[in-house]
Amino acid sequence: MSAEIPAIAFDVQARLLAGCALERSIQVQGFLGAKSRRSKKLVLHATQIEFAEGE
């Protein structure tokens, strides 16, 4: 089973993703919450990102 969920990352995590190649496997930990105080759209707030070994 798979699903697509928009994600938000800040600071160090955002810099890690900015330097990451597309289609690279990663494992993300975080929490689900609203995109902002005024939005009810659900997003994943990434708090920890790990790259898959061997990629």
PDBQT receptor file of N, H, CA, C and O in Angstrom, charges set to zero:
ATOM      1  N   MET A   1       0.845  -1.169   0.000  1.00  0.00    +0.000 N 
ATOM      2  CA  MET A   1       0.000   0.000   0.000  1.00  0.00    +0.000 C 
ATOM      3  C   MET A   1       0.891   1.232   0.000  1.00  0.00    +0.000 C 
ATOM      4  O   MET A   1       1.931   1.250   0.659  1.00  0.00    +0.000 OA
ATOM      5  N   SER A   2       0.497   2.241  -0.721  1.00  0.00    +0.000 N 
ATOM      6  H   SER A   2      -0.348   2.227  -1.256  1.00  0.00    +0.000 HD
ATOM      7  CA  SER A   2       1.255   3.487  -0.732  1.00  0.00    +0.000 C 
ATOM      8  C   SER A   2       0.288   4.666  -0.750  1.00  0.00    +0.000 C 
ATOM      9  O   SER A   2      -0.878   4.544  -1.125  1.00  0.00    +0.000 OA
ATOM     10  N   ALA A   3       0.813   5.799  -0.335  1.00  0.00    +0.000 N 
ATOM     11  H   ALA A   3       1.761   5.899  -0.030  1.00  0.00    +0.000 HD
ATOM     12  CA  ALA A   3       0.013   7.023  -0.311  1.00  0.00    +0.000 C 
ATOM     13  C   ALA A   3       0.945   8.215  -0.466  1.00  0.00    +0.000 C 
ATOM     14  O   ALA A   3       2.129   8.141  -0.141  1.00  0.00    +0.000 OA
ATOM     15  N   GLU A   4       0.405   9.290  -0.956  1.00  0.00    +0.000 N 
ATOM     16  H   GLU A   4      -0.558   9.351  -1.220  1.00  0.00    +0.000 HD
ATOM     17  CA  GLU A   4       1.167  10.526  -1.070  1.00  0.00    +0.000 C 
ATOM     18  C   GLU A   4       0.602  11.529  -0.086  1.00  0.00    +0.000 C 
ATOM     19  O   GLU A   4      -0.600  11.793  -0.066  1.00  0.00    +0.000 OA
ATOM     20  N   ILE A   5       1.491  12.086   0.736  1.00  0.00    +0.000 N 
ATOM     21  H   ILE A   5       2.467  11.871   0.720  1.00  0.00    +0.000 HD
ATOM     22  CA  ILE A   5       1.094  13.086   1.722  1.00  0.00    +0.000 C 
ATOM     23  C   ILE A   5       2.061  14.256   1.597  1.00  0.00    +0.000 C 
ATOM     24  O   ILE A   5       3.273  14.048   1.646  1.00  0.00    +0.000 OA
ATOM     25  N   PRO A   6       1.566  15.472   1.439  1.00  0.00    +0.000 N 
ATOM     26  CA  PRO A   6       2.474  16.615   1.414  1.00  0.00    +0.000 C 
ATOM     27  C   PRO A   6       3.238  16.695   2.737  1.00  0.00    +0.000 C 
ATOM     28  O   PRO A   6       2.714  16.334   3.791  1.00  0.00    +0.000 OA
ATOM     29  N   ALA A   7       4.484  17.172   2.666  1.00  0.00    +0.000 N 
ATOM     30  H   ALA A   7       4.909  17.464   1.810  1.00  0.00    +0.000 HD
ATOM     31  CA  ALA A   7       5.308  17.268   3.873  1.00  0.00    +0.000 C 
ATOM     32  C   ALA A   7       5.950  18.637   3.973  1.00  0.00    +0.000 C 
ATOM     33  O   ALA A   7       6.170  19.314   2.968  1.00  0.00    +0.000 OA
ATOM     34  N   ILE A   8       6.245  19.034   5.202  1.00  0.00    +0.000 N 
ATOM     35  H   ILE A   8       6.066  18.484   6.018  1.00  0.00    +0.000 HD
ATOM     36  CA  ILE A   8       6.928  20.286   5.502  1.00  0.00    +0.000 C 
ATOM     37  C   ILE A   8       8.161  19.952   6.334  1.00  0.00    +0.000 C 
ATOM     38  O   ILE A   8       8.094  19.152   7.267  1.00  0.00    +0.000 OA
ATOM     39  N   ALA A   9       9.282  20.568   5.988  1.00  0.00    +0.000 N 
ATOM     40  H   ALA A   9       9.337  21.218   5.230  1.00  0.00    +0.000 HD
ATOM     41  CA  ALA A   9      10.510  20.389   6.764  1.00  0.00    +0.000 C 
ATOM     42  C   ALA A   9      11.138  21.761   6.985  1.00  0.00    +0.000 C 
ATOM     43  O   ALA A   9      11.049  22.636   6.125  1.00  0.00    +0.000 OA
ATOM     44  N   PHE A  10      11.763  21.941   8.125  1.00  0.00    +0.000 N 
ATOM     45  H   PHE A  10      11.834  21.229   8.824  1.00  0.00    +0.000 HD
ATOM     46  CA  PHE A  10      12.396  23.211   8.462  1.00  0.00    +0.000 C 
ATOM     47  C   PHE A  10      13.851  22.999   8.840  1.00  0.00    +0.000 C 
ATOM     48  O   PHE A  10      14.255  21.891   9.193  1.00  0.00    +0.000 OA
ATOM     49  N   ASP A  11      14.630  24.062   8.765  1.00  0.00    +0.000 N 
ATOM     50  H   ASP A  11      14.302  24.962   8.479  1.00  0.00    +0.000 HD
ATOM     51  CA  ASP A  11      16.001  24.125   9.248  1.00  0.00    +0.000 C 
ATOM     52  C   ASP A  11      16.869  23.007   8.682  1.00  0.00    +0.000 C 
ATOM     53  O   ASP A  11      16.992  22.886   7.463  1.00  0.00    +0.000 OA
ATOM     54  N   VAL A  12      17.470  22.193   9.535  1.00  0.00    +0.000 N 
ATOM     55  H   VAL A  12      17.371  22.291  10.526  1.00  0.00    +0.000 HD
ATOM     56  CA  VAL A  12      18.414  21.159   9.116  1.00  0.00    +0.000 C 
ATOM     57  C   VAL A  12      17.734  20.141   8.196  1.00  0.00    +0.000 C 
ATOM     58  O   VAL A  12      18.313  19.741   7.186  1.00  0.00    +0.000 OA
ATOM     59  N   GLN A  13      16.525  19.725   8.531  1.00  0.00    +0.000 N 
ATOM     60  H   GLN A  13      16.055  20.050   9.351  1.00  0.00    +0.000 HD
ATOM     61  CA  GLN A  13      15.821  18.737   7.725  1.00  0.00    +0.000 C 
ATOM     62  C   GLN A  13      15.541  19.277   6.319  1.00  0.00    +0.000 C 
ATOM     63  O   GLN A  13      15.640  18.532   5.344  1.00  0.00    +0.000 OA
ATOM     64  N   ALA A  14      15.200  20.535   6.205  1.00  0.00    +0.000 N 
ATOM     65  H   ALA A  14      15.119  21.140   6.997  1.00  0.00    +0.000 HD
ATOM     66  CA  ALA A  14      14.942  21.147   4.902  1.00  0.00    +0.000 C 
ATOM     67  C   ALA A  14      16.221  21.196   4.074  1.00  0.00    +0.000 C 
ATOM     68  O   ALA A  14      16.181  20.963   2.866  1.00  0.00    +0.000 OA
ATOM     69  N   ARG A  15      17.350  21.493   4.703  1.00  0.00    +0.000 N 
ATOM     70  H   ARG A  15      17.383  21.682   5.684  1.00  0.00    +0.000 HD
ATOM     71  CA  ARG A  15      18.631  21.512   3.980  1.00  0.00    +0.000 C 
ATOM     72  C   ARG A  15      19.020  20.120   3.498  1.00  0.00    +0.000 C 
ATOM     73  O   ARG A  15      19.568  19.975   2.406  1.00  0.00    +0.000 OA
ATOM     74  N   LEU A  16      18.745  19.101   4.297  1.00  0.00    +0.000 N 
ATOM     75  H   LEU A  16      18.300  19.219   5.185  1.00  0.00    +0.000 HD
ATOM     76  CA  LEU A  16      19.016  17.726   3.871  1.00  0.00    +0.000 C 
ATOM     77  C   LEU A  16      18.213  17.383   2.621  1.00  0.00    +0.000 C 
ATOM     78  O   LEU A  16      18.750  16.813   1.672  1.00  0.00    +0.000 OA
ATOM     79  N   LEU A  17      16.947  17.725   2.621  1.00  0.00    +0.000 N 
ATOM     80  H   LEU A  17      16.511  18.188   3.393  1.00  0.00    +0.000 HD
ATOM     81  CA  LEU A  17      16.099  17.422   1.475  1.00  0.00    +0.000 C 
ATOM     82  C   LEU A  17      16.474  18.236   0.239  1.00  0.00    +0.000 C 
ATOM     83  O   LEU A  17      16.366  17.743  -0.883  1.00  0.00    +0.000 OA
ATOM     84  N   ALA A  18      16.909  19.462   0.435  1.00  0.00    +0.000 N 
ATOM     85  H   ALA A  18      16.997  19.862   1.347  1.00  0.00    +0.000 HD
ATOM     86  CA  ALA A  18      17.289  20.308  -0.695  1.00  0.00    +0.000 C 
ATOM     87  C   ALA A  18      18.475  19.716  -1.450  1.00  0.00    +0.000 C 
ATOM     88  O   ALA A  18      18.576  19.878  -2.666  1.00  0.00    +0.000 OA
ATOM     89  N   GLY A  19      19.370  19.036  -0.745  1.00  0.00    +0.000 N 
ATOM     90  H   GLY A  19      19.288  18.905   0.243  1.00  0.00    +0.000 HD
ATOM     91  CA  GLY A  19      20.536  18.434  -1.379  1.00  0.00    +0.000 C 
ATOM     92  C   GLY A  19      20.318  17.003  -1.830  1.00  0.00    +0.000 C 
ATOM     93  O   GLY A  19      21.244  16.378  -2.346  1.00  0.00    +0.000 OA
ATOM     94  N   CYS A  20      19.142  16.478  -1.653  1.00  0.00    +0.000 N 
ATOM     95  H   CYS A  20      18.390  16.986  -1.233  1.00  0.00    +0.000 HD
ATOM     96  CA  CYS A  20      18.833  15.092  -1.969  1.00  0.00    +0.000 C 
ATOM     97  C   CYS A  20      18.399  14.949  -3.434  1.00  0.00    +0.000 C 
ATOM     98  O   CYS A  20      17.649  15.775  -3.955  1.00  0.00    +0.000 OA
ATOM     99  N   ALA A  21      18.884  13.892  -4.080  1.00  0.00    +0.000 N 
ATOM    100  H   ALA A  21      19.493  13.221  -3.656  1.00  0.00    +0.000 HD
ATOM    101  CA  ALA A  21      18.477  13.616  -5.456  1.00  0.00    +0.000 C 
ATOM    102  C   ALA A  21      17.023  13.143  -5.487  1.00  0.00    +0.000 C 
ATOM    103  O   ALA A  21      16.541  12.519  -4.541  1.00  0.00    +0.000 OA
ATOM    104  N   LEU A  22      16.340  13.446  -6.574  1.00  0.00    +0.000 N 
ATOM    105  H   LEU A  22      16.731  13.953  -7.342  1.00  0.00    +0.000 HD
ATOM    106  CA  LEU A  22      14.961  12.976  -6.742  1.00  0.00    +0.000 C 
ATOM    107  C   LEU A  22      14.945  11.457  -6.818  1.00  0.00    +0.000 C 
ATOM    108  O   LEU A  22      15.929  10.843  -7.232  1.00  0.00    +0.000 OA
ATOM    109  N   GLU A  23      13.861  10.865  -6.433  1.00  0.00    +0.000 N 
ATOM    110  H   GLU A  23      13.062  11.363  -6.097  1.00  0.00    +0.000 HD
ATOM    111  CA  GLU A  23      13.653   9.420  -6.461  1.00  0.00    +0.000 C 
ATOM    112  C   GLU A  23      14.542   8.665  -5.471  1.00  0.00    +0.000 C 
ATOM    113  O   GLU A  23      14.680   7.448  -5.593  1.00  0.00    +0.000 OA
ATOM    114  N   ARG A  24      15.134   9.332  -4.517  1.00  0.00    +0.000 N 
ATOM    115  H   ARG A  24      15.021  10.320  -4.418  1.00  0.00    +0.000 HD
ATOM    116  CA  ARG A  24      15.951   8.675  -3.502  1.00  0.00    +0.000 C 
ATOM    117  C   ARG A  24      15.051   8.207  -2.359  1.00  0.00    +0.000 C 
ATOM    118  O   ARG A  24      14.124   8.910  -1.958  1.00  0.00    +0.000 OA
ATOM    119  N   SER A  25      15.334   7.024  -1.847  1.00  0.00    +0.000 N 
ATOM    120  H   SER A  25      16.087   6.453  -2.174  1.00  0.00    +0.000 HD
ATOM    121  CA  SER A  25      14.536   6.481  -0.750  1.00  0.00    +0.000 C 
ATOM    122  C   SER A  25      14.961   7.101   0.572  1.00  0.00    +0.000 C 
ATOM    123  O   SER A  25      16.148   7.165   0.891  1.00  0.00    +0.000 OA
ATOM    124  N   ILE A  26      13.976   7.555   1.331  1.00  0.00    +0.000 N 
ATOM    125  H   ILE A  26      13.011   7.503   1.072  1.00  0.00    +0.000 HD
ATOM    126  CA  ILE A  26      14.235   8.126   2.644  1.00  0.00    +0.000 C 
ATOM    127  C   ILE A  26      13.206   7.595   3.630  1.00  0.00    +0.000 C 
ATOM    128  O   ILE A  26      12.134   7.128   3.246  1.00  0.00    +0.000 OA
ATOM    129  N   GLN A  27      13.552   7.678   4.893  1.00  0.00    +0.000 N 
ATOM    130  H   GLN A  27      14.423   8.058   5.205  1.00  0.00    +0.000 HD
ATOM    131  CA  GLN A  27      12.611   7.341   5.958  1.00  0.00    +0.000 C 
ATOM    132  C   GLN A  27      12.382   8.622   6.747  1.00  0.00    +0.000 C 
ATOM    133  O   GLN A  27      13.331   9.272   7.185  1.00  0.00    +0.000 OA
ATOM    134  N   VAL A  28      11.127   8.973   6.923  1.00  0.00    +0.000 N 
ATOM    135  H   VAL A  28      10.356   8.445   6.567  1.00  0.00    +0.000 HD
ATOM    136  CA  VAL A  28      10.782  10.232   7.577  1.00  0.00    +0.000 C 
ATOM    137  C   VAL A  28       9.977   9.953   8.841  1.00  0.00    +0.000 C 
ATOM    138  O   VAL A  28       9.058   9.133   8.841  1.00  0.00    +0.000 OA
ATOM    139  N   GLN A  29      10.334  10.643   9.909  1.00  0.00    +0.000 N 
ATOM    140  H   GLN A  29      11.080  11.309   9.909  1.00  0.00    +0.000 HD
ATOM    141  CA  GLN A  29       9.543  10.604  11.137  1.00  0.00    +0.000 C 
ATOM    142  C   GLN A  29       9.047  12.011  11.411  1.00  0.00    +0.000 C 
ATOM    143  O   GLN A  29       9.725  12.990  11.100  1.00  0.00    +0.000 OA
ATOM    144  N   GLY A  30       7.876  12.107  11.986  1.00  0.00    +0.000 N 
ATOM    145  H   GLY A  30       7.324  11.312  12.239  1.00  0.00    +0.000 HD
ATOM    146  CA  GLY A  30       7.315  13.407  12.291  1.00  0.00    +0.000 C 
ATOM    147  C   GLY A  30       5.909  13.253  12.823  1.00  0.00    +0.000 C 
ATOM    148  O   GLY A  30       5.573  12.257  13.463  1.00  0.00    +0.000 OA
ATOM    149  N   PHE A  31       5.098  14.246  12.549  1.00  0.00    +0.000 N 
ATOM    150  H   PHE A  31       5.371  15.055  12.028  1.00  0.00    +0.000 HD
ATOM    151  CA  PHE A  31       3.720  14.201  13.021  1.00  0.00    +0.000 C 
ATOM    152  C   PHE A  31       2.799  14.799  11.965  1.00  0.00    +0.000 C 
ATOM    153  O   PHE A  31       3.211  15.639  11.164  1.00  0.00    +0.000 OA
ATOM    154  N   LEU A  32       1.556  14.355  11.978  1.00  0.00    +0.000 N 
ATOM    155  H   LEU A  32       1.222  13.673  12.629  1.00  0.00    +0.000 HD
ATOM    156  CA  LEU A  32       0.551  14.893  11.074  1.00  0.00    +0.000 C 
ATOM    157  C   LEU A  32      -0.143  16.065  11.743  1.00  0.00    +0.000 C 
ATOM    158  O   LEU A  32      -0.519  16.001  12.914  1.00  0.00    +0.000 OA
ATOM    159  N   GLY A  33      -0.302  17.118  10.992  1.00  0.00    +0.000 N 
ATOM    160  H   GLY A  33       0.003  17.169  10.041  1.00  0.00    +0.000 HD
ATOM    161  CA  GLY A  33      -0.971  18.294  11.535  1.00  0.00    +0.000 C 
ATOM    162  C   GLY A  33      -1.439  19.200  10.417  1.00  0.00    +0.000 C 
ATOM    163  O   GLY A  33      -1.234  18.913   9.237  1.00  0.00    +0.000 OA
ATOM    164  N   ALA A  34      -2.058  20.278  10.795  1.00  0.00    +0.000 N 
ATOM    165  H   ALA A  34      -2.224  20.511  11.754  1.00  0.00    +0.000 HD
ATOM    166  CA  ALA A  34      -2.532  21.257   9.817  1.00  0.00    +0.000 C 
ATOM    167  C   ALA A  34      -1.343  21.956   9.164  1.00  0.00    +0.000 C 
ATOM    168  O   ALA A  34      -0.288  22.110   9.780  1.00  0.00    +0.000 OA
ATOM    169  N   LYS A  35      -1.519  22.375   7.918  1.00  0.00    +0.000 N 
ATOM    170  H   LYS A  35      -2.376  22.250   7.418  1.00  0.00    +0.000 HD
ATOM    171  CA  LYS A  35      -0.463  23.077   7.188  1.00  0.00    +0.000 C 
ATOM    172  C   LYS A  35      -0.097  24.383   7.889  1.00  0.00    +0.000 C 
ATOM    173  O   LYS A  35       1.073  24.760   7.946  1.00  0.00    +0.000 OA
ATOM    174  N   SER A  36      -1.085  25.054   8.410  1.00  0.00    +0.000 N 
ATOM    175  H   SER A  36      -2.036  24.748   8.364  1.00  0.00    +0.000 HD
ATOM    176  CA  SER A  36      -0.868  26.303   9.147  1.00  0.00    +0.000 C 
ATOM    177  C   SER A  36      -2.053  26.502  10.087  1.00  0.00    +0.000 C 
ATOM    178  O   SER A  36      -2.985  25.698  10.097  1.00  0.00    +0.000 OA
ATOM    179  N   ARG A  37      -2.015  27.547  10.857  1.00  0.00    +0.000 N 
ATOM    180  H   ARG A  37      -1.258  28.200  10.850  1.00  0.00    +0.000 HD
ATOM    181  CA  ARG A  37      -3.124  27.807  11.795  1.00  0.00    +0.000 C 
ATOM    182  C   ARG A  37      -4.431  28.091  11.075  1.00  0.00    +0.000 C 
ATOM    183  O   ARG A  37      -5.511  27.794  11.586  1.00  0.00    +0.000 OA
ATOM    184  N   ARG A  38      -4.326  28.668   9.886  1.00  0.00    +0.000 N 
ATOM    185  H   ARG A  38      -3.449  28.910   9.471  1.00  0.00    +0.000 HD
ATOM    186  CA  ARG A  38      -5.537  29.028   9.140  1.00  0.00    +0.000 C 
ATOM    187  C   ARG A  38      -5.979  27.960   8.152  1.00  0.00    +0.000 C 
ATOM    188  O   ARG A  38      -7.057  28.070   7.569  1.00  0.00    +0.000 OA
ATOM    189  N   SER A  39      -5.167  26.933   7.954  1.00  0.00    +0.000 N 
ATOM    190  H   SER A  39      -4.290  26.844   8.427  1.00  0.00    +0.000 HD
ATOM    191  CA  SER A  39      -5.473  25.899   6.971  1.00  0.00    +0.000 C 
ATOM    192  C   SER A  39      -5.836  24.590   7.661  1.00  0.00    +0.000 C 
ATOM    193  O   SER A  39      -5.259  24.240   8.691  1.00  0.00    +0.000 OA
ATOM    194  N   LYS A  40      -6.776  23.884   7.097  1.00  0.00    +0.000 N 
ATOM    195  H   LYS A  40      -7.245  24.168   6.261  1.00  0.00    +0.000 HD
ATOM    196  CA  LYS A  40      -7.144  22.577   7.640  1.00  0.00    +0.000 C 
ATOM    197  C   LYS A  40      -6.563  21.449   6.802  1.00  0.00    +0.000 C 
ATOM    198  O   LYS A  40      -6.879  20.282   7.037  1.00  0.00    +0.000 OA
ATOM    199  N   LYS A  41      -5.713  21.777   5.822  1.00  0.00    +0.000 N 
ATOM    200  H   LYS A  41      -5.456  22.724   5.631  1.00  0.00    +0.000 HD
ATOM    201  CA  LYS A  41      -5.085  20.755   4.998  1.00  0.00    +0.000 C 
ATOM    202  C   LYS A  41      -4.073  19.977   5.835  1.00  0.00    +0.000 C 
ATOM    203  O   LYS A  41      -3.292  20.562   6.585  1.00  0.00    +0.000 OA
ATOM    204  N   LEU A  42      -4.096  18.663   5.699  1.00  0.00    +0.000 N 
ATOM    205  H   LEU A  42      -4.731  18.187   5.089  1.00  0.00    +0.000 HD
ATOM    206  CA  LEU A  42      -3.232  17.778   6.454  1.00  0.00    +0.000 C 
ATOM    207  C   LEU A  42      -1.859  17.671   5.783  1.00  0.00    +0.000 C 
ATOM    208  O   LEU A  42      -1.779  17.459   4.573  1.00  0.00    +0.000 OA
ATOM    209  N   VAL A  43      -0.788  17.816   6.554  1.00  0.00    +0.000 N 
ATOM    210  H   VAL A  43      -0.853  17.988   7.536  1.00  0.00    +0.000 HD
ATOM    211  CA  VAL A  43       0.572  17.641   6.052  1.00  0.00    +0.000 C 
ATOM    212  C   VAL A  43       1.406  16.894   7.090  1.00  0.00    +0.000 C 
ATOM    213  O   VAL A  43       1.084  16.882   8.278  1.00  0.00    +0.000 OA
ATOM    214  N   LEU A  44       2.481  16.276   6.618  1.00  0.00    +0.000 N 
ATOM    215  H   LEU A  44       2.743  16.285   5.653  1.00  0.00    +0.000 HD
ATOM    216  CA  LEU A  44       3.436  15.627   7.499  1.00  0.00    +0.000 C 
ATOM    217  C   LEU A  44       4.508  16.647   7.850  1.00  0.00    +0.000 C 
ATOM    218  O   LEU A  44       5.164  17.183   6.957  1.00  0.00    +0.000 OA
ATOM    219  N   HIS A  45       4.693  16.920   9.120  1.00  0.00    +0.000 N 
ATOM    220  H   HIS A  45       4.160  16.485   9.845  1.00  0.00    +0.000 HD
ATOM    221  CA  HIS A  45       5.748  17.822   9.588  1.00  0.00    +0.000 C 
ATOM    222  C   HIS A  45       6.961  16.944   9.891  1.00  0.00    +0.000 C 
ATOM    223  O   HIS A  45       6.999  16.270  10.920  1.00  0.00    +0.000 OA
ATOM    224  N   ALA A  46       7.952  16.950   8.996  1.00  0.00    +0.000 N 
ATOM    225  H   ALA A  46       7.920  17.498   8.159  1.00  0.00    +0.000 HD
ATOM    226  CA  ALA A  46       9.121  16.074   9.120  1.00  0.00    +0.000 C 
ATOM    227  C   ALA A  46      10.056  16.594  10.207  1.00  0.00    +0.000 C 
ATOM    228  O   ALA A  46      10.518  17.733  10.144  1.00  0.00    +0.000 OA
ATOM    229  N   THR A  47      10.331  15.758  11.198  1.00  0.00    +0.000 N 
ATOM    230  H   THR A  47       9.955  14.833  11.250  1.00  0.00    +0.000 HD
ATOM    231  CA  THR A  47      11.232  16.132  12.284  1.00  0.00    +0.000 C 
ATOM    232  C   THR A  47      12.541  15.360  12.239  1.00  0.00    +0.000 C 
ATOM    233  O   THR A  47      13.527  15.775  12.848  1.00  0.00    +0.000 OA
ATOM    234  N   GLN A  48      12.561  14.228  11.516  1.00  0.00    +0.000 N 
ATOM    235  H   GLN A  48      11.760  13.891  11.021  1.00  0.00    +0.000 HD
ATOM    236  CA  GLN A  48      13.775  13.441  11.383  1.00  0.00    +0.000 C 
ATOM    237  C   GLN A  48      13.768  12.758  10.018  1.00  0.00    +0.000 C 
ATOM    238  O   GLN A  48      12.772  12.147   9.629  1.00  0.00    +0.000 OA
ATOM    239  N   ILE A  49      14.874  12.862   9.298  1.00  0.00    +0.000 N 
ATOM    240  H   ILE A  49      15.682  13.358   9.614  1.00  0.00    +0.000 HD
ATOM    241  CA  ILE A  49      14.980  12.268   7.969  1.00  0.00    +0.000 C 
ATOM    242  C   ILE A  49      16.236  11.406   7.919  1.00  0.00    +0.000 C 
ATOM    243  O   ILE A  49      17.317  11.843   8.315  1.00  0.00    +0.000 OA
ATOM    244  N   GLU A  50      16.081  10.176   7.429  1.00  0.00    +0.000 N 
ATOM    245  H   GLU A  50      15.203   9.821   7.108  1.00  0.00    +0.000 HD
ATOM    246  CA  GLU A  50      17.207   9.264   7.274  1.00  0.00    +0.000 C 
ATOM    247  C   GLU A  50      17.212   8.778   5.826  1.00  0.00    +0.000 C 
ATOM    248  O   GLU A  50      16.163   8.437   5.278  1.00  0.00    +0.000 OA
ATOM    249  N   PHE A  51      18.386   8.747   5.214  1.00  0.00    +0.000 N 
ATOM    250  H   PHE A  51      19.237   9.024   5.659  1.00  0.00    +0.000 HD
ATOM    251  CA  PHE A  51      18.524   8.264   3.853  1.00  0.00    +0.000 C 
ATOM    252  C   PHE A  51      18.752   6.760   3.867  1.00  0.00    +0.000 C 
ATOM    253  O   PHE A  51      19.437   6.237   4.746  1.00  0.00    +0.000 OA
ATOM    254  N   ALA A  52      18.173   6.065   2.885  1.00  0.00    +0.000 N 
ATOM    255  H   ALA A  52      17.617   6.490   2.171  1.00  0.00    +0.000 HD
ATOM    256  CA  ALA A  52      18.340   4.616   2.778  1.00  0.00    +0.000 C 
ATOM    257  C   ALA A  52      19.791   4.291   2.460  1.00  0.00    +0.000 C 
ATOM    258  O   ALA A  52      20.427   4.995   1.677  1.00  0.00    +0.000 OA
ATOM    259  N   GLU A  53      20.317   3.236   3.057  1.00  0.00    +0.000 N 
ATOM    260  H   GLU A  53      19.800   2.663   3.694  1.00  0.00    +0.000 HD
ATOM    261  CA  GLU A  53      21.701   2.829   2.826  1.00  0.00    +0.000 C 
ATOM    262  C   GLU A  53      21.873   2.329   1.396  1.00  0.00    +0.000 C 
ATOM    263  O   GLU A  53      20.957   1.753   0.810  1.00  0.00    +0.000 OA
ATOM    264  N   GLY A  54      23.063   2.559   0.847  1.00  0.00    +0.000 N 
ATOM    265  H   GLY A  54      23.807   3.027   1.323  1.00  0.00    +0.000 HD
ATOM    266  CA  GLY A  54      23.386   2.059  -0.473  1.00  0.00    +0.000 C 
ATOM    267  C   GLY A  54      22.859   2.888  -1.612  1.00  0.00    +0.000 C 
ATOM    268  O   GLY A  54      22.927   2.465  -2.767  1.00  0.00    +0.000 OA
ATOM    269  N   GLU A  55      22.338   4.052  -1.319  1.00  0.00    +0.000 N 
ATOM    270  H   GLU A  55      22.283   4.395  -0.381  1.00  0.00    +0.000 HD
ATOM    271  CA  GLU A  55      21.829   4.908  -2.408  1.00  0.00    +0.000 C 
ATOM    272  C   GLU A  55      22.617   6.180  -2.488  1.00  0.00    +0.000 C 
ATOM    273  O   GLU A  55      22.340   7.026  -3.339  1.00  0.00    +0.000 OA
TER     274      GLU A  55
